[in-house]
């Protein structure tokens, strides 16, 4: 994995320090990945749903519940990705 340096204004840095529970590297990684996906025209689920609705396709007819335990797994993964570990 490569390392990059990100400069932020002093005021923003102080606000970040006030939230040490946040893994700021992960937040930055996710923001970069989101921007890359936008640039590469990769759509997320919400974008696809809006496009389907624009085309007149009823979303209720195509939504399916995730496999048993998947929702809990995703919530835990999201929680861990936002928690700083030392």
Backbone as a ProteinNet text record, in pm:
[ID]
protein_1_A
[PRIMARY]
XXXXXXXXXXXXXXXXXXXXXXXXXXXXXXXXXXXXXXXXXXXXXXXXXXXXXXXXXXXXXXXXXXXXXXXXXXXXXXXXXXXXXX
[TERTIARY]
84.7	0	90.3	52.5	128.2	83.6	170.7	141.2	141.8	40.4	36.2	24.1	58.2	45.9	-63.6	-148.7	-258.7	-243.4	-241.6	-233.8	-375.1	-400.7	-529.8	-503	-594	-578	-573.6	-505.2	-490.7	-625.6	-721.6	-853.6	-920.2	-909.9	-967.2	-894.4	-763.4	-684.2	-725.6	-749.5	-792.4	-927.8	-1016.7	-1147.1	-1131.7	-1040.5	-1015.8	-960.2	-870.1	-811.6	-917.4	-1023.4	-1130.9	-1211.6	-1191.6	-1265.5	-1166.8	-1092.2	-989.8	-1047.8	-1178.4	-1241.2	-1257.8	-1240.7	-1256.2	-1122.9	-1126.9	-1008.7	-1004.2	-932.8	-931.2	-867.9	-772.8	-714.7	-821.1	-909	-1015.9	-1115.5	-1147	-1238	-1180.6	-1052.5	-986.7	-982.1	-949.3	-947.6	-1083.8	-1190.8	-1325.6	-1360.6	-1320.6	-1348.7	-1274.5	-1150.3	-1072.9	-1135.8	-1173.5	-1236.2	-1367.6	-1447.2	-1573.7	-1547.7	-1448.9	-1417.8	-1368.3	-1281.9	-1232.9	-1349.9	-1441.6	-1559	-1643.3	-1658.4	-1733.3	-1663.3	-1531.2	-1455.3	-1462.4	-1468.2	-1474.8	-1618.2	-1712.6	-1855	-1909.2	-1858	-1911.1	-2024	-2135.7	-2252.1	-2267.5	-2318.2	-2351	-2498.1	-2543	-2680.2	-2784.3	-2760.6	-2858.5	-2869.7	-2757.9	-2761.7	-2840.8	-2819.6	-2891.7	-3041.4	-3078.3	-3221	-3284.6	-3216.6	-3271.5	-3287.3	-3190.6	-3198.6	-3314	-3332.9	-3444.9	-3578	-3589.1	-3712.1	-3736.2	-3628.5	-3641.9	-3694.7	-3656.9	-3701.6	-3840.2	-3899.3	-4034.3	-4038.1	-3926.1	-3921.6	-3948	-4043.5	-4079.2	-3973.1	-3908.4	-3798.5	-3848.5	-3970.2	-4024.7	-4027.3	-4038	-4046.6	-3911.1	-3804.3	-3672.8	-3587.6	-3628.4	-3551.2	-3566.3	-3458.1	-3459	-3387.4	-3429.9	-3363.8	-3226	-3128.3	-2996.3	-3000.9	-2903.8	-2900.5	-2901.2	-2949.9	-2958.3	-2821.2	-2816.8	-2692.9	-2614.2	-2644.3	-2567.5	-2579.2	-2698.5	-2718.8	-2635.7	-2639	-2561.2	-2411.8	-2366.9	-2226	-2186.9	-2267.4	-2237.9	-2234.9	-2327.1	-2328.3	-2201.9	-2159.9	-2038.5	-1915.8	-1910.6	-1800.1	-1793.9	-1907.3	-1912.8	-1866.9	-1911.6	-1872.5	-1721.2	-1665.4	-1521.3	-1439.9	-1490.7	-1415	-1410.1	-1501.4	-1503.9	-1438.5	-1388.1	-1326.3	-1175.5	-1106.5	-960.4	-909	-813.2	-748.9	-604.9	-557.4	-420.4	-340.8
-116.4	0	123.9	221.3	346	445.7	537.5	641.9	775.7	858.6	994.4	1091.7	1215.9	1320.7	1416.1	1451	1542.5	1663.1	1780.2	1902.6	1955.3	1993.8	2052	2179.6	2275.9	2399.2	2368.7	2453.2	2433.3	2418.5	2500.8	2495.6	2360	2307	2175.5	2067.2	2077.4	1979.8	1977	2092.1	2097.2	2029	2048.5	1981.8	1830.7	1788.4	1644.7	1585.1	1656.7	1607.8	1590	1667.8	1657.1	1528.7	1459.7	1335.6	1223.1	1187.4	1083.3	945.3	930.8	800.9	771.2	872.7	857	819.4	720.8	680.7	771	882.1	982	927.8	837.4	776.4	701.3	630	555.9	651	761.2	860.8	915.3	946.2	999.4	894.1	768.5	659.4	645.1	648.4	634	751	872	989.2	979.1	933.5	918.4	811.2	698.9	591.4	637.4	711.5	763.6	853.7	941.9	1033	955.9	857.3	774.3	704.3	649	582.8	679.3	802.3	902.7	930.9	945	974	859.4	738.4	620.8	582.3	666.3	647.1	517.2	477.6	361.8	411.9	347.2	391.8	311	377.5	305.1	264.4	191.7	141.8	251.6	361.9	471.4	534	549.7	604.3	512.4	382.3	287.2	290.4	302.7	309.3	434.2	548.9	671.7	656.1	593.7	574	481.1	374.8	284.1	357.1	438.7	514.5	612.1	673.1	765.5	692.4	566.8	486.5	425.4	452	402.2	261.1	210.9	76.4	86.8	8.6	11.5	-60.1	15.1	-38.5	-146.8	-131.8	-229.8	-370	-377.2	-507.2	-575.9	-501.6	-562.5	-569	-500.9	-504.6	-639.9	-688.7	-814.8	-794.6	-867.2	-859.6	-925	-870.5	-932.5	-1068.2	-1153.6	-1283.7	-1266.7	-1365.4	-1357.2	-1323.1	-1222	-1180.1	-1077.3	-1056.2	-963.7	-819.8	-778.6	-641	-615.1	-708.7	-692.8	-687.2	-772.8	-773.3	-638.7	-583.3	-456	-341.5	-343.8	-240.1	-247.4	-368.9	-385.3	-340.9	-375.1	-334.1	-182.2	-116.9	28.4	90.7	33.7	84.5	71.9	-41.8	-62.3	27.7	55.4	139.4	284.5	323.6	460.5	473.6	363.9	363.8	355.7	444.2	444.6	336.2	260.7	159.6	199.8	171	206.9	83.1
0	0	0	-77.1	-87.5	19.3	50.9	148.3	76.5	104.4	50.1	166.8	142.5	242.7	199.6	292.9	264.4	356	298.1	376.7	400.7	526.6	561.3	640.2	633.2	710.4	861.4	935.3	1079.7	1149.7	1111.5	1174.7	1153.5	1033.3	1004.4	1082.3	1090.8	1165.1	1311.7	1370.8	1510.4	1528.1	1432.9	1440	1425.7	1340.2	1323.7	1453.1	1518.2	1643.2	1751.3	1743.2	1842.2	1824.6	1712.2	1684	1657.5	1760.8	1747.7	1723.7	1745.8	1722.8	1573.6	1491.2	1346.1	1283.9	1196.1	1120.5	996.2	1008.4	901.1	774.1	786.8	666.4	587.7	658.9	591.6	527.6	594.5	537.9	407.6	408.6	288.2	178.7	215.2	116	48.7	129.7	74.6	-16.9	21.4	-62.1	-195.5	-191.1	-314.7	-402.8	-341.7	-419	-481.7	-405.9	-459.2	-579.7	-568.2	-678.7	-800	-779	-890.3	-958.8	-879.5	-936.9	-1019	-969.3	-1045.4	-1177.7	-1171.3	-1292.6	-1392.1	-1340.7	-1427.6	-1459.5	-1415.7	-1444.4	-1386.3	-1270.2	-1200	-1112	-1120.1	-1044.1	-916.7	-812.8	-690.8	-696.6	-597	-596.2	-602.3	-530.8	-531.2	-670	-738.7	-874.9	-967.2	-952.9	-1037.7	-1010.1	-884.3	-849.2	-909	-898.6	-958.4	-1110.1	-1174.3	-1319.4	-1355.7	-1278.6	-1303.9	-1287.8	-1183.1	-1162.2	-1277.2	-1325.4	-1438.6	-1562	-1574.4	-1688	-1666	-1549.4	-1523	-1467.3	-1421.1	-1365	-1216	-1169.6	-1028	-946.5	-859.9	-779.9	-684.1	-631.9	-537.5	-598.1	-727.8	-793.7	-805.8	-791.5	-811.4	-685	-578.2	-455.5	-387.5	-335.3	-261.9	-129.8	-30.1	99.1	88.2	156.8	155.4	224.3	197.6	265	417	486.2	631	689.5	773.4	837.1	758.1	632.3	548.6	598.5	634.5	680.9	807.1	901.6	1024.3	992.2	901.5	860.1	800	712.7	648.5	750.1	846.2	949.8	1034.9	1070.7	1149.9	1070.7	943.5	857.4	847.8	830.8	822.9	954.7	1068.1	1198.3	1218.2	1182.2	1198.4	1106.8	988.5	895.2	942.6	1028	1077.4	1215.5	1270.8	1402.4	1389.3	1453.1	1449.7	1543.1	1496	1579.4	1605.1	1721.8	1759.5	1786.6
[MASK]
++++++++++++++++++++++++++++++++++++++++++++++++++++++++++++++++++++++++++++++++++++++

